[in-house]
Amino acid sequence: MKIERKIFIEKSTEYKFDNGLLTIYETNSPCKDILFTFDKYMITIMLSGHKTVVSKNVKVEFFPGMVFIPEKDTVQTVEISNASFSNPTKCLVLDVEPKFIEKLVLELLEDDDWKANFEYTLNEKHTHFISNDSNTIESFERFYKYLKLGNTGLNSRINNVILHELILRVLQTEAGSLLIENVKSKIKDRNLEKTIRFIKMNLRNKITINDLVGISGFGKTKLFNRFKETFGVTPVNYIMKERIKYSLKIIKSIDSLQSVAFQSGFNTYEHFCKSFKKIEGISPMAYKKKKISNENVII
């Protein structure tokens, strides 16, 4: 965020987390004609007080109980009329890493129940978003509450779950098109999408790097880089993870773990066990016993 400020009393507190930054801006003095621009779409909510946000296109009276995603790459002015030391204006600004949103959207595009909605959303045109959806606000405030407790160990995992929930709620609204706009070029990479579809349809078969090069139209280096940028893993590791994911779906209904291994696309049972433990943290046998045991518990 780039801001030009006239002199007034303001305090900003930053909370860093694994996939971005949450900042709370506290203003203790009336001010007007404060200029700011965002270089990407940010999710904001008011905790207390009131701001008037004006651009050449819109005027927003920003109150508590509102979610607001301002325009990007547009000069906007802020006026705060009633802030004081005893009654400060507090605003939360959430900056989420584009890669986090990109990965989440790509996963959702694989879900038939979501895909139709996203195909529409990708083509929507909005410049900003305003909402008083209570569920979204509750998720936002809960994320802020837990983030203040810290972002290490178990707290980090909890924060990540709440962030997933918050972004999913926003993506279900018209604001989804704004968040998608931040990563639209990558999400609409149809060559990569076609490659992923090929992998999922051929998990039980042998898949080579040359196969993926031919499907995607990428060279080997570009193919490797696109997978690392998008999924954080190499094509080979992505295939392995997808095979393990498939094995989790069938492991309960098939008695033989060797059959699970081969139906999931592994050439040997040993490779399946090693890969399974690497990703899930336990052996296939232990996982199967635990799953069956949990399902037999009488509540």
Helices and strands as residue ranges (DSSP letters): E 2-4, E 10-17, E 20-27, E 31-37, E 43-48, E 51-54, E 59-62, E 67-69, E 76-80, E 89-96, H 98-109, H 112-121, E 129-131, H 134-147, H 154-171, H 176-181, H 184-187, H 190-201, H 209-216, H 220-231, H 235-250, H 257-263, H 269-280, H 284-295
